[in-house]
Amino acid sequence: MAAEREKTTSADPGGPAGRTARRAMAGRLSWGLADQAVCSMNNFAVGIYVARSLGLTAFGVFSLAWVTYGVVLSVSRGLATDPLVVRFSGVPTASWRAAAGRSSGTALGVGFAVGAVCLVVGLSLGGRVGSAFACLGVVLPGLLLQDAWRFAFFAAGTGRKAFVNDVLGCVALVPAMVVAARVGSVGAFVLAWGAAAAVAAGYGCLQSGIRPRLTGARAWIREQRDLGYRYLVENVGVSGASQLRAYGLGAIVGVSAVGVVRGAELLLGPFLAVLMGLSLVTVAEAARVLRQAPHRLRVFCLLLGGGQAVAALLWGAALLLVPDRAGELVLGNVWQAASELIVPAALGVAGAGLGSGAAAGLRALAAARRSLRCQLFASACYVGGGLGGAAVGGTVGSAWGVAAATACGSAVWWLQLRSALHEHHRNSIPEVRTS
Protein backbone atom coordinates (compact mmCIF):
# COMPACT_ATOMS: atom_id res chain seq x y z
CA MET A 1 0.00 0.00 0.00
CA ALA A 2 2.81 2.43 0.88
CA ALA A 3 4.53 1.71 -2.42
CA GLU A 4 1.27 2.22 -4.27
CA ARG A 5 0.65 5.56 -2.51
CA GLU A 6 4.18 6.69 -3.35
CA LYS A 7 3.73 5.80 -7.00
CA THR A 8 0.46 7.69 -7.15
CA THR A 9 2.00 10.77 -5.55
CA SER A 10 4.96 10.83 -7.90
CA ALA A 11 2.68 10.52 -10.91
CA ASP A 12 0.36 13.25 -9.65
CA PRO A 13 1.11 16.44 -11.62
CA GLY A 14 -0.01 18.48 -8.62
CA GLY A 15 2.18 16.60 -6.13
CA PRO A 16 5.70 17.52 -5.02
CA ALA A 17 7.33 15.36 -7.70
CA GLY A 18 5.15 16.93 -10.40
CA ARG A 19 5.97 20.46 -9.25
CA THR A 20 9.68 19.63 -9.15
CA ALA A 21 9.53 18.22 -12.68
CA ARG A 22 7.78 21.33 -13.95
CA ARG A 23 10.35 23.60 -12.31
CA ALA A 24 13.16 21.57 -13.86
CA MET A 25 11.52 21.80 -17.28
CA ALA A 26 11.02 25.56 -16.88
CA GLY A 27 14.69 25.92 -15.97
CA ARG A 28 15.83 24.02 -19.05
CA LEU A 29 13.49 26.01 -21.30
CA SER A 30 14.75 29.26 -19.76
CA TRP A 31 18.36 28.41 -20.55
CA GLY A 32 17.29 27.51 -24.08
CA LEU A 33 15.62 30.88 -24.53
CA ALA A 34 18.57 32.72 -22.98
CA ASP A 35 21.08 30.92 -25.18
CA GLN A 36 19.10 31.51 -28.35
CA ALA A 37 18.64 35.15 -27.40
CA VAL A 38 22.43 35.47 -27.34
CA CYS A 39 22.83 33.65 -30.67
CA SER A 40 20.07 35.65 -32.32
CA MET A 41 21.57 38.89 -31.02
CA ASN A 42 24.84 37.73 -32.54
CA ASN A 43 23.20 36.98 -35.91
CA PHE A 44 21.18 40.20 -35.76
CA ALA A 45 24.30 42.26 -35.10
CA VAL A 46 26.15 40.64 -37.99
CA GLY A 47 23.23 41.17 -40.38
CA ILE A 48 22.64 44.79 -39.37
CA TYR A 49 26.34 45.61 -39.48
CA VAL A 50 26.76 44.14 -42.97
CA ALA A 51 23.53 45.76 -44.26
CA ARG A 52 24.59 49.21 -43.04
CA SER A 53 28.26 48.86 -43.96
CA LEU A 54 28.09 47.34 -47.45
CA GLY A 55 24.70 48.26 -48.92
CA LEU A 56 21.85 46.23 -50.39
CA THR A 57 23.65 44.30 -53.16
CA ALA A 58 26.60 43.24 -51.00
CA PHE A 59 24.16 42.31 -48.27
CA GLY A 60 22.43 40.06 -50.81
CA VAL A 61 25.77 38.34 -51.53
CA PHE A 62 26.35 37.85 -47.80
CA SER A 63 22.82 36.43 -47.50
CA LEU A 64 23.59 33.82 -50.18
CA ALA A 65 26.55 32.63 -48.10
CA TRP A 66 24.33 32.70 -45.01
CA VAL A 67 21.63 30.47 -46.49
CA THR A 68 24.31 28.11 -47.81
CA TYR A 69 25.64 27.78 -44.28
CA GLY A 70 22.08 26.97 -43.22
CA VAL A 71 22.00 23.99 -45.59
CA VAL A 72 25.33 22.67 -44.31
CA LEU A 73 24.17 23.19 -40.73
CA SER A 74 21.12 21.08 -41.50
CA VAL A 75 23.33 18.26 -42.79
CA SER A 76 25.39 18.41 -39.60
CA ARG A 77 22.35 18.41 -37.34
CA GLY A 78 20.67 15.56 -39.19
CA LEU A 79 23.71 13.28 -39.00
CA ALA A 80 25.25 14.42 -35.71
CA THR A 81 23.12 16.25 -33.17
CA ASP A 82 19.47 15.34 -33.88
CA PRO A 83 20.04 11.63 -33.09
CA LEU A 84 22.01 12.71 -30.01
CA VAL A 85 19.10 14.78 -28.67
CA VAL A 86 16.50 12.07 -29.38
CA ARG A 87 18.45 9.15 -27.92
CA PHE A 88 20.82 10.63 -25.35
CA SER A 89 18.73 13.23 -23.50
CA GLY A 90 18.61 12.50 -19.78
CA VAL A 91 20.83 9.41 -20.00
CA PRO A 92 23.72 8.59 -17.60
CA THR A 93 26.73 10.88 -17.93
CA ALA A 94 29.07 8.17 -19.23
CA SER A 95 26.69 7.36 -22.10
CA TRP A 96 26.27 11.05 -22.91
CA ARG A 97 30.04 11.71 -22.95
CA ALA A 98 30.73 8.85 -25.32
CA ALA A 99 27.90 9.92 -27.62
CA ALA A 100 28.83 13.63 -27.47
CA GLY A 101 32.42 12.87 -28.49
CA ARG A 102 31.34 10.99 -31.59
CA SER A 103 28.51 13.39 -32.40
CA SER A 104 30.75 16.47 -32.23
CA GLY A 105 33.37 14.62 -34.28
CA THR A 106 30.74 13.98 -36.93
CA ALA A 107 29.81 17.68 -37.02
CA LEU A 108 33.48 18.65 -37.34
CA GLY A 109 33.95 16.12 -40.15
CA VAL A 110 31.00 17.56 -42.05
CA GLY A 111 32.55 21.02 -41.63
CA PHE A 112 35.91 19.95 -43.07
CA ALA A 113 34.38 18.02 -45.98
CA VAL A 114 31.83 20.61 -47.11
CA GLY A 115 34.20 23.46 -46.28
CA ALA A 116 36.75 22.07 -48.75
CA VAL A 117 34.08 21.98 -51.46
CA CYS A 118 33.01 25.58 -50.72
CA LEU A 119 36.63 26.72 -50.83
CA VAL A 120 37.22 25.16 -54.25
CA VAL A 121 33.94 26.46 -55.67
CA GLY A 122 34.54 29.94 -54.28
CA LEU A 123 38.06 30.16 -55.73
CA SER A 124 36.69 28.98 -59.08
CA LEU A 125 33.89 31.55 -59.15
CA GLY A 126 35.92 34.59 -58.16
CA GLY A 127 34.41 38.00 -57.56
CA ARG A 128 32.44 38.98 -54.46
CA VAL A 129 30.30 35.84 -54.54
CA GLY A 130 33.32 33.57 -54.93
CA SER A 131 35.19 35.32 -52.14
CA ALA A 132 32.22 34.93 -49.78
CA PHE A 133 31.95 31.20 -50.49
CA ALA A 134 35.69 30.62 -50.19
CA CYS A 135 35.72 32.33 -46.79
CA LEU A 136 32.67 30.32 -45.75
CA GLY A 137 34.59 27.14 -46.54
CA VAL A 138 37.39 28.22 -44.19
CA VAL A 139 35.09 28.90 -41.22
CA LEU A 140 32.58 26.05 -41.57
CA PRO A 141 34.34 23.59 -39.18
CA GLY A 142 34.26 26.09 -36.30
CA LEU A 143 30.67 27.12 -37.00
CA LEU A 144 29.40 23.53 -37.00
CA LEU A 145 31.37 22.52 -33.91
CA GLN A 146 29.97 25.47 -31.95
CA ASP A 147 26.44 24.38 -32.89
CA ALA A 148 27.17 20.77 -31.96
CA TRP A 149 28.20 21.75 -28.43
CA ARG A 150 24.96 23.69 -27.98
CA PHE A 151 22.82 20.63 -28.67
CA ALA A 152 25.10 18.33 -26.69
CA PHE A 153 24.82 20.52 -23.59
CA PHE A 154 21.04 20.77 -23.86
CA ALA A 155 20.76 17.00 -24.30
CA ALA A 156 22.64 16.68 -21.01
CA GLY A 157 20.33 19.22 -19.35
CA THR A 158 23.21 21.70 -18.85
CA GLY A 159 21.98 24.60 -20.97
CA ARG A 160 23.95 27.04 -18.82
CA LYS A 161 27.16 25.80 -20.45
CA ALA A 162 25.76 26.44 -23.93
CA PHE A 163 24.78 29.94 -22.81
CA VAL A 164 28.28 30.72 -21.49
CA ASN A 165 29.79 29.30 -24.67
CA ASP A 166 27.75 31.53 -26.94
CA VAL A 167 28.22 34.66 -24.80
CA LEU A 168 31.94 34.18 -25.30
CA GLY A 169 31.33 33.95 -29.06
CA CYS A 170 29.44 37.26 -28.93
CA VAL A 171 32.29 38.93 -27.06
CA ALA A 172 34.81 37.63 -29.60
CA LEU A 173 32.62 38.92 -32.44
CA VAL A 174 33.04 42.58 -31.44
CA PRO A 175 36.76 43.02 -32.31
CA ALA A 176 36.34 40.72 -35.31
CA MET A 177 33.59 42.96 -36.73
CA VAL A 178 35.70 46.06 -36.18
CA VAL A 179 38.52 44.54 -38.23
CA ALA A 180 36.08 43.39 -40.93
CA ALA A 181 34.59 46.88 -41.21
CA ARG A 182 38.05 48.31 -41.86
CA VAL A 183 38.62 45.79 -44.64
CA GLY A 184 35.15 46.52 -46.04
CA SER A 185 34.44 43.31 -47.98
CA VAL A 186 31.82 40.56 -47.74
CA GLY A 187 34.55 37.93 -47.29
CA ALA A 188 35.99 39.80 -44.33
CA PHE A 189 32.63 39.78 -42.55
CA VAL A 190 32.22 36.05 -43.20
CA LEU A 191 35.67 35.40 -41.71
CA ALA A 192 34.91 37.57 -38.69
CA TRP A 193 31.64 35.74 -38.03
CA GLY A 194 33.36 32.36 -38.33
CA ALA A 195 36.35 33.33 -36.19
CA ALA A 196 34.08 34.25 -33.28
CA ALA A 197 32.30 30.90 -33.64
CA ALA A 198 35.65 29.09 -33.55
CA VAL A 199 36.45 30.73 -30.20
CA ALA A 200 33.14 29.49 -28.77
CA ALA A 201 33.70 26.02 -30.24
CA GLY A 202 37.11 25.77 -28.60
CA TYR A 203 35.70 26.79 -25.24
CA GLY A 204 32.98 24.16 -25.63
CA CYS A 205 35.72 21.52 -25.73
CA LEU A 206 37.17 22.93 -22.51
CA GLN A 207 33.79 23.06 -20.74
CA SER A 208 32.82 19.52 -21.65
CA GLY A 209 36.28 18.02 -21.23
CA ILE A 210 35.57 16.07 -24.43
CA ARG A 211 37.58 16.09 -27.63
CA PRO A 212 35.55 15.68 -30.82
CA ARG A 213 36.27 12.20 -32.16
CA LEU A 214 36.66 12.48 -35.91
CA THR A 215 37.55 8.80 -36.03
CA GLY A 216 34.23 7.94 -34.40
CA ALA A 217 32.15 9.75 -37.03
CA ARG A 218 31.72 6.73 -39.30
CA ALA A 219 30.61 4.49 -36.44
CA TRP A 220 28.20 7.18 -35.18
CA ILE A 221 26.57 7.59 -38.59
CA ARG A 222 26.28 3.82 -38.96
CA GLU A 223 24.73 3.32 -35.52
CA GLN A 224 22.25 6.20 -35.92
CA ARG A 225 21.44 5.60 -39.59
CA ASP A 226 17.78 4.70 -38.91
CA LEU A 227 17.24 8.26 -37.64
CA GLY A 228 20.21 10.14 -39.04
CA TYR A 229 19.58 9.62 -42.75
CA ARG A 230 15.91 10.54 -42.48
CA TYR A 231 16.71 13.59 -40.33
CA LEU A 232 19.40 14.53 -42.84
CA VAL A 233 16.92 14.55 -45.72
CA GLU A 234 14.34 16.29 -43.54
CA ASN A 235 16.70 19.04 -42.40
CA VAL A 236 18.17 19.58 -45.84
CA GLY A 237 14.61 19.83 -47.12
CA VAL A 238 14.09 22.80 -44.80
CA SER A 239 17.30 24.68 -45.47
CA GLY A 240 17.54 23.52 -49.08
CA ALA A 241 14.12 24.99 -49.72
CA SER A 242 15.30 28.30 -48.26
CA GLN A 243 18.38 28.21 -50.45
CA LEU A 244 16.43 27.34 -53.59
CA ARG A 245 14.03 30.16 -52.86
CA ALA A 246 16.95 32.57 -52.32
CA TYR A 247 18.71 31.54 -55.54
CA GLY A 248 15.44 31.53 -57.49
CA LEU A 249 14.41 34.90 -56.10
CA GLY A 250 17.79 36.30 -57.07
CA ALA A 251 17.38 34.96 -60.60
CA ILE A 252 13.75 36.11 -61.03
CA VAL A 253 13.81 39.47 -59.25
CA GLY A 254 17.51 40.23 -58.58
CA VAL A 255 20.16 39.70 -55.89
CA SER A 256 18.90 42.77 -54.01
CA ALA A 257 15.59 40.94 -53.43
CA VAL A 258 17.48 38.34 -51.39
CA GLY A 259 18.73 41.14 -49.18
CA VAL A 260 15.18 42.47 -48.78
CA VAL A 261 13.93 39.06 -47.59
CA ARG A 262 16.86 38.79 -45.20
CA GLY A 263 16.04 42.27 -43.90
CA ALA A 264 12.46 41.17 -43.14
CA GLU A 265 13.86 38.15 -41.30
CA LEU A 266 16.02 40.46 -39.21
CA LEU A 267 12.94 42.45 -38.24
CA LEU A 268 11.43 39.23 -36.93
CA GLY A 269 14.72 38.38 -35.22
CA PRO A 270 13.64 38.77 -31.57
CA PHE A 271 10.70 36.45 -32.07
CA LEU A 272 12.77 34.00 -34.11
CA ALA A 273 15.14 33.97 -31.14
CA VAL A 274 12.29 32.62 -29.02
CA LEU A 275 11.28 30.11 -31.69
CA MET A 276 14.79 28.76 -32.18
CA GLY A 277 15.60 28.90 -28.49
CA LEU A 278 12.66 26.66 -27.74
CA SER A 279 13.65 24.33 -30.58
CA LEU A 280 16.94 23.65 -28.77
CA VAL A 281 15.11 21.96 -25.92
CA THR A 282 11.60 21.08 -27.10
CA VAL A 283 12.54 17.73 -28.65
CA ALA A 284 14.43 16.73 -25.51
CA GLU A 285 11.51 17.88 -23.34
CA ALA A 286 8.97 16.11 -25.54
CA ALA A 287 11.05 12.94 -25.24
CA ARG A 288 10.98 13.29 -21.44
CA VAL A 289 7.19 13.84 -21.48
CA LEU A 290 6.80 10.74 -23.62
CA ARG A 291 8.79 8.63 -21.17
CA GLN A 292 7.13 9.97 -18.02
CA ALA A 293 3.53 10.75 -19.10
CA PRO A 294 2.86 9.80 -22.74
CA HIS A 295 -0.80 10.83 -22.53
CA ARG A 296 0.33 14.46 -22.07
CA LEU A 297 2.42 14.65 -25.23
CA ARG A 298 -0.43 15.94 -27.44
CA VAL A 299 -1.25 18.78 -25.03
CA PHE A 300 2.45 19.65 -24.67
CA CYS A 301 2.82 19.93 -28.46
CA LEU A 302 -0.40 21.93 -28.83
CA LEU A 303 0.60 24.46 -26.18
CA LEU A 304 4.06 24.73 -27.70
CA GLY A 305 2.89 25.28 -31.28
CA GLY A 306 -0.11 27.47 -30.43
CA GLY A 307 1.92 29.68 -28.12
CA GLN A 308 4.55 30.27 -30.79
CA ALA A 309 1.95 31.09 -33.45
CA VAL A 310 0.21 33.66 -31.24
CA ALA A 311 3.53 35.22 -30.24
CA ALA A 312 4.54 35.57 -33.92
CA LEU A 313 1.30 37.37 -34.76
CA LEU A 314 1.71 39.75 -31.81
CA TRP A 315 5.29 40.55 -32.81
CA GLY A 316 4.23 41.21 -36.40
CA ALA A 317 1.52 43.56 -35.18
CA ALA A 318 4.09 45.42 -33.09
CA LEU A 319 6.40 45.83 -36.10
CA LEU A 320 3.63 47.53 -38.04
CA LEU A 321 3.72 50.34 -35.47
CA VAL A 322 7.44 51.06 -35.95
CA PRO A 323 7.92 54.52 -37.57
CA ASP A 324 9.97 54.73 -40.77
CA ARG A 325 12.65 56.84 -39.09
CA ALA A 326 13.32 54.13 -36.49
CA GLY A 327 13.32 51.42 -39.15
CA GLU A 328 15.82 53.31 -41.29
CA LEU A 329 18.02 53.79 -38.25
CA VAL A 330 18.25 50.00 -37.89
CA LEU A 331 18.30 48.73 -41.50
CA GLY A 332 19.29 51.82 -43.48
CA ASN A 333 18.06 51.75 -47.08
CA VAL A 334 16.92 48.11 -46.67
CA TRP A 335 14.04 49.22 -44.40
CA GLN A 336 11.59 50.56 -46.99
CA ALA A 337 11.49 47.37 -49.04
CA ALA A 338 11.71 45.02 -46.03
CA SER A 339 8.84 46.73 -44.20
CA GLU A 340 6.46 45.75 -47.02
CA LEU A 341 7.02 42.11 -46.10
CA ILE A 342 6.12 42.37 -42.40
CA VAL A 343 2.56 41.03 -42.65
CA PRO A 344 3.23 37.98 -44.89
CA ALA A 345 6.50 37.23 -43.09
CA ALA A 346 4.78 37.26 -39.68
CA LEU A 347 2.01 34.98 -40.97
CA GLY A 348 4.61 32.63 -42.40
CA VAL A 349 6.49 32.44 -39.11
CA ALA A 350 3.20 31.88 -37.24
CA GLY A 351 2.44 28.92 -39.49
CA ALA A 352 5.92 27.53 -38.98
CA GLY A 353 5.63 27.97 -35.21
CA LEU A 354 2.34 26.09 -35.12
CA GLY A 355 3.83 23.23 -37.11
CA SER A 356 6.95 23.09 -34.94
CA GLY A 357 4.87 21.88 -32.00
CA ALA A 358 3.78 18.83 -33.97
CA ALA A 359 7.32 18.36 -35.32
CA ALA A 360 8.69 18.14 -31.76
CA GLY A 361 6.16 15.43 -30.97
CA LEU A 362 7.08 13.38 -34.04
CA ARG A 363 10.78 13.67 -33.20
CA ALA A 364 10.14 12.52 -29.63
CA LEU A 365 8.18 9.53 -30.95
CA ALA A 366 11.15 8.75 -33.24
CA ALA A 367 8.62 8.72 -36.09
CA ALA A 368 11.32 9.66 -38.58
CA ARG A 369 9.44 8.31 -41.58
CA ARG A 370 6.37 10.42 -40.85
CA SER A 371 8.35 13.56 -40.09
CA LEU A 372 10.34 13.07 -43.29
CA ARG A 373 7.15 12.93 -45.36
CA CYS A 374 5.87 16.07 -43.64
CA GLN A 375 9.06 17.98 -44.22
CA LEU A 376 9.36 17.04 -47.88
CA PHE A 377 5.78 18.16 -48.45
CA ALA A 378 6.32 21.42 -46.53
CA SER A 379 9.58 22.13 -48.38
CA ALA A 380 7.97 21.54 -51.77
CA CYS A 381 5.17 23.94 -50.81
CA TYR A 382 7.73 26.50 -49.60
CA VAL A 383 9.73 26.47 -52.84
CA GLY A 384 6.63 26.39 -55.01
CA GLY A 385 4.92 29.19 -53.11
CA GLY A 386 8.06 31.32 -52.83
CA LEU A 387 9.08 31.10 -56.48
CA GLY A 388 5.54 31.06 -57.87
CA GLY A 389 4.75 34.16 -55.86
CA ALA A 390 7.98 35.80 -57.07
CA ALA A 391 7.05 35.16 -60.69
CA VAL A 392 3.60 36.70 -60.17
CA GLY A 393 4.24 39.50 -57.67
CA GLY A 394 7.99 39.94 -57.18
CA THR A 395 9.45 40.01 -53.68
CA VAL A 396 6.11 40.72 -51.98
CA GLY A 397 4.40 37.96 -53.94
CA SER A 398 7.13 35.54 -52.86
CA ALA A 399 6.51 36.42 -49.19
CA TRP A 400 2.76 35.79 -49.53
CA GLY A 401 3.42 32.51 -51.32
CA VAL A 402 5.62 31.37 -48.44
CA ALA A 403 2.95 32.35 -45.90
CA ALA A 404 0.37 30.17 -47.69
CA ALA A 405 2.87 27.32 -47.95
CA THR A 406 3.66 27.26 -44.23
CA ALA A 407 -0.06 27.09 -43.37
CA CYS A 408 -0.47 24.02 -45.60
CA GLY A 409 2.66 22.43 -44.17
CA SER A 410 1.51 22.99 -40.58
CA ALA A 411 -1.77 21.18 -41.26
CA VAL A 412 0.12 18.14 -42.56
CA TRP A 413 2.43 18.09 -39.51
CA TRP A 414 -0.55 17.93 -37.16
CA LEU A 415 -2.34 15.24 -39.15
CA GLN A 416 0.79 13.08 -39.04
CA LEU A 417 1.25 13.66 -35.30
CA ARG A 418 -2.32 12.53 -34.64
CA SER A 419 -1.72 9.33 -36.62
CA ALA A 420 1.62 8.71 -34.87
CA LEU A 421 0.04 9.13 -31.42
CA HIS A 422 -2.73 6.66 -32.28
CA GLU A 423 -0.11 4.20 -33.51
CA HIS A 424 1.99 4.63 -30.37
CA HIS A 425 -1.09 4.12 -28.19
CA ARG A 426 -1.99 0.90 -30.01
CA ASN A 427 1.55 -0.46 -29.72
CA SER A 428 1.75 0.35 -26.01
CA ILE A 429 -1.40 -1.64 -25.14
CA PRO A 430 -0.47 -5.28 -24.49
CA GLU A 431 -2.42 -7.90 -26.40
CA VAL A 432 -5.04 -9.79 -24.45
CA ARG A 433 -4.70 -13.47 -25.18
CA THR A 434 -7.75 -15.67 -25.01
CA SER A 435 -7.38 -19.37 -24.36
N, C-alpha and C positions, 0 to 999 in steps of 0.2 A: 504493500500500500504506500509506504514512504517513497519507494522508487517511482511508483506511478504518479504520486503527487508532484515529485520533483520534475519528472518529464513533462507533466502538464504545465507546470509553472514556467519551465524554460521555453516551452513552445508558445506560451501566451505572449502575444505582441505587447500587451499592456503590463506584463510582469517586469521584474528587474532585469532579467536576461534580455528581454525584448528591447527595453529602453537602452541598455548598454550597446546592443547591436546597432540600434538606430544612431546612437551618438558616434559609434565607430564609423558607420557609413557616412554620416555627415562630415566627419573629420577628413575621411579620404576624398570625398567630393570637394571639400573646401580646398585641399591642397591641389587637386586637379584644376579647379578654377583659378587659383592663385598662380600656378605654374603656367597655364595657358595665357593668363593675363600678361605675364612677363613676356612669353614668346610672341604674342600678338602685338604687344607694344614694340618689341624688337622689329617684327616684320613691318608694322605700321611706320616706324621711324625710318627704316630703310626705304620703303616705298615713297614716303613723303619727301625724303631728302633727295632721292633720285629724280622724282617728278619736278621738284622746284629747281634742282641744280642743272638738269640736262634738257628739260623741255619735253614736249609731248612725243615726238618721234623717237628720241633716244629712250624715253620711258617705255615706249612700245617694244623696243628691242630688249630692254631689260626684262619686260614682262614675258617675252617669249622664252628667255632663259629660265625665268621663274616657273612657268608652267611645265617646262621640260624637267626641271628638278622635281616638280610634283609627281610626274609619272615615275621617275626613278625611285622616289620615296615610297610610292605605292608598291613597287616591286619589292623593295626592301622589307616593308611592313608585311606584305603577304607571305614572303618566305621566312622571315626572321621573327618579327615581334608579335604578329597576330596569333600564331600558334602558341607562343610563349604565354600571352595573356589568357588565352582560353584554357590551356592545360596546366599552367604553373602559377595561377593566382591562389594565394593562401595555402601553398604547400609547404612542407618542412624546408628550412633554410638550405640544407645540403642539396636537396633536389633543385631548388631555385638557383643556387650558385652554379651548379653544373649546367643547367639549361641556359642561364644568362650568359655564360662564357661562350657557348656554342652559338647562341642566338646573335650576340653582338659580333662575333666573328663572321657570321653569315652576312650581317649588314655591312661590315667593313669590306668583305669580299665583293659584294655587289657594287660598293662605291668604287673600288679599284677597277673592276671590270668595265662598268659603264663609263666611268671617268676616262678611261683610256680611249674608248670609242668617241666620246665627246671631244676630247683633245684632238684626235686625228681629224674628225669632221670639221671642227672649228678652224684648225690650221689650213684645211683644204678650202674652206669657204672664203676666208679672209674678210676684210672690212669690219664694220662694227658688230654685225651679227656673228661672224666667225670668231672675233675676239671674245665676245661674251660667252660663246659656247666652249671655247678653249679654256677660258678661266673657270667656267663651271666644272669642266672635267678635272681640273686641279683640286678643287675644293670639295668635290662630292664625297670622298671617304670621310672627312671630318663631319660634314653635315649629316650623313647617315648614321654615323656612330653616336653623335649627340642625340639624335632621335631615338636610337635603340636603347640608350640608357634611360631615357624618360619612361618608356614603356616597361622596361625591366624593373625600375624602382616602383612604379605603380602596381605592377603585378605582385611585388613583394609587400605592398601596403605601406611603403616608405616614400610617399609622395614628397615629403619635405626635402629629401635629397635631390629629387628632380628639380624642385623649385630653386634650391641653392645653386645647382648646376647651371640653370638657365639664367639666373641673376648674374652669375659670373660672365656668361656669354654676352649679356647686355652691357656690362661694364667694359668688357674688352672691345665691344663694337664702337664705342665712342671715339677712341683715338684712331681706330681703323677707318671710320667714316671721315674724320678730319683729313687724313692722308689721301683718301680716295677723292675728296672734293678738290684737293690741290692738283691732283693728276687730271681730273675732269673727264674721265672716260667711263663708258659702261663697264668695261672689263675691270677697271679699278674698283668699282663698287661691288662687283661680284666677288672679287678677291677679298675685299674687306669683310663682306658678309660671311664668307666661308672661313676666313681666319678666326673670327670671333667664335664661330661654331666649333672650330678645332680646339680652341682653348677650353670650352665647356666639355667637349668630348674627352679631352685628357683628364680633366678633373673628375669626370664620371668614373674613369678607371681607378683613380685614387680613392674616391668615396666608397666604391664597391669592393675594392681590393681584388678585383677580377681582371685578368687580361683577356681581351677578345681572342678567341681560339679560331684563327683562320683555318687551321687544319681540321677542326671539328665541323666546318660548314657543310661538307658533303654528307656527313653522317646525320646532321640535324635536318637537312632537307629531305633525306631519305626517310628518316623516322617520322617526320611531320607531313609527308607528302599527301596523305588523305585530306588534310586541311590546307596545307601550304599552297598546293597548286591551284586549288579552287579559290582561295583567298587572293592569290597572285592575279588570277584572271579577273576576279571581282574588283580588286583595288585598281588594277590597270584600266579596267573599264571606266572607273570614275575619273581618274586623272587623265587617261587617254582621251576621254570624251571632252574634257576641258581643253586639252591641247589641240585636238582636232577642231574644236570650235574656234580657238584662238587663231590657228593657222588659216582656217577657212574664212574667218572674219577679216583677217588681214588681207587675204586674197580678194575677197568680194568688195569690201569697203575701203580697206587701207590699213597700214600698220598703226596709224594713229588711233584707229577704232579699238585696237587691243589695249592701248593705254587708257582709253575712256572707260572700258569695262573694268580694268584693274583699278581705276580711280573710284568707280562705284563700289567695288569690293572693299576698298580702303575706308569708304564712308561707313560701311557696315562692320568695320573691323572690331569695335568693342563688343558687338553682339556675337560676331563669329568667334571671338575669344571665349565667350561663354559656351558656345556650341562645341568648339573643339576641345575646350578644357573638360567638359563633361565626357566627351568621347574617349578621353584618356582612361577614364575609370568606369564608364558605364558597362562595358562588356564584362569587366572583372566583377563589378557589383551584381550584374544580372546573373553571372555564373554562381555567385554566392547565394543569391535569392533562390536560384533553381535547386541548389543543394540543400538549403535549409528549409524553404517553404515554397515548393514548386507552384502551388496554387495561387501564389501572389505575383507570379512573373508577369501575367497579362496586365494587371493593374500597374505594376512598376513601369512597364514599357509605355502604357497609355499616359501616365503622369509625366514621364520623361519627354515623350514626343509632343504631347499637347502643350506642356509648359514652354518648350522651346519655340513652338509655332506662335503662341501668343506673344512671347517676348520679342520675336522677330517683327511681328506686326506693330507692336508698340514702339520699337526702335525706329522702324521706317516712318511711322507717324511723327516721331520727334525730329527726324531729319528734314521733314518737309517744312518745319518751322525755322530752320537755320537760315539767317539772312545771307544774301549773296556776298556781302563784304567779308563775313566770317568764313564762308566757304572758300573764297579766293585767297584768304590768308593762309588756309591750310593746304589747298591743292594748286594754287596759282591758276594758270590758264586752263588746267584740266577741269576745274570746278563746273564751268557752265555746261559742258557736254555731259559730265558725269552726273550732275544733279537731275538731268532728264530721265535717268535710269533708276531713280530711287524707288518709285512705286513697284515696277516689275521686279527689281532686284530683291526688294523686301519680301514680296510674295513668293519669289523663287526660294529664298532662304527659309521662309516659313514652311513651305512644302517639304523641303529637305529636312528641316528639323522634325516635322511630324513623322516622316519616314524613318528617321534615325532611331526613334524609340523602338520600332518594330525590328530594325536591323540589329540592335543590341540584343533583343530577345532571340533572334535566329542564331546569332553568334554564340550566345550562351548555351543554346540547345545543340551546338555543333552541327546545325543543319546547313552544312556548307553547300550542298547541292541546291537547296531552295534559295539560299541567299545569292548564290551565283546566278540563278535564273532571274531573280529580281534585279540584280545589278546590271546584267546585260540588257534587260528590257529598259531600265531607267536610263542607261547610258545611250542606248539607241534613240530614245525619245529626246534626250538632251541634245545630242548632235543634230538630229533631224529638226527639232524645234529651233535651236540656235542658228543653224545655217539657213533653214527655210525662212525664218523670220528676217534674217539679214538680207536674203535675196529680195524679199517683199518690201521691208521697211527699214533697211539699214541697221545701224547700231541699236536703235530703240526697238525695232522689230525683232531683232535677235534676243533682246532682254525679255520681251513678252513671250517669245517662243519658248525660252528656257523656263519661265514661270509656269506655263501650261504643262511643260514636260515634267517638271518636278511634282506637280499635283497628280499626274497620271502615275508616276513612279511610286509615290507614297501610297496610293491605293493598292498597288500590287504588293508592296512590302507587307501591308497589314493583312491582306488576304492570305499570303503565304505564312505569316506568323500564326494566324488562326488555325490553318491546316496543320502546321508543325506542332502546335500545342495539343490539338486533338490526337495526333499520332503519338506524341509523348505520353499523353494520359492513357491511351490504349495499351501501350507497351509497358507501362508501369503497373498495370493491374494484373496480378497473377491469374493464370487460367484456373478455373474451377473444374476439377476432374470428377466425372461421374462414373461410378463403378457399374 
